[in-house]
């Protein structure tokens, strides 16, 4: 996920198998994670900038579901 590239729609995330990459400058502590219907919404705390919608994923994501990536 990258704040400067808009939001993503993720349709095939599998908890325990996949990881969500966080671009430099973005950390798990900066994220707000909320459930909405059959989606999980990931946004930036404070600005409410939507980073991703995960379809069919419950809102039980934790820090272990994310990893830092280099771009």
C-alpha positions in Angstrom: 0.0 0.0 0.0 1.2 3.4 -0.9 -0.3 6.7 0.2 0.6 8.5 -3.0 -0.9 5.9 -5.4 -4.5 5.9 -4.4 -6.5 3.0 -3.2 -6.4 -0.7 -4.1 -9.1 -3.3 -4.3 -7.8 -6.7 -3.2 -10.0 -9.6 -4.1 -7.8 -12.7 -3.3 -6.2 -12.0 0.1 -5.9 -15.1 2.3 -5.2 -14.5 5.9 -2.3 -16.7 7.1 -1.0 -17.1 3.5 -0.6 -13.6 2.1 0.9 -10.4 3.3 0.0 -6.8 2.5 3.0 -4.7 1.6 3.5 -1.3 3.1 5.6 1.3 1.2 8.4 3.2 2.9 7.0 5.9 5.2 3.9 3.9 6.1 3.6 1.6 9.1 1.0 -0.6 10.6 0.5 1.9 13.5 -0.7 4.5 11.0 -3.5 2.3 9.8 -7.2 2.1 10.7 -8.8 -1.2 9.8 -12.6 -1.5 9.7 -15.2 -4.0 8.5 -18.0 -2.9 6.2 -20.4 -5.5 4.9 -18.2 -8.2 3.4 -15.2 -6.0 3.1 -12.3 -4.8 5.2 -11.3 -1.1 4.7 -7.8 0.0 5.4 -7.2 3.7 5.7 -4.7 6.2 7.2 -5.5 7.2 10.8 -6.0 10.9 11.1 -6.6 11.6 7.4 -9.1 8.8 6.7 -7.4 8.4 3.3 -8.6 5.0 1.9 -5.7 2.8 1.0 -7.4 -0.5 0.2 -10.7 -2.5 0.2 -10.3 -6.2 0.8 -13.3 -8.1 -0.6 -14.5 -11.1 1.4 -12.0 -10.5 4.2 -13.2 -10.1 7.8 -11.7 -7.1 9.8 -9.4 -9.3 11.8 -6.2 -8.1 10.3 -3.2 -7.6 12.6 0.4 -6.4 12.2 1.4 -9.9 11.2 -0.6 -9.6 8.0 1.6 -6.7 6.8 5.2 -6.4 5.7 7.4 -3.4 4.8 8.5 -3.3 1.1 11.0 -1.2 -0.8 10.0 0.5 -4.0 
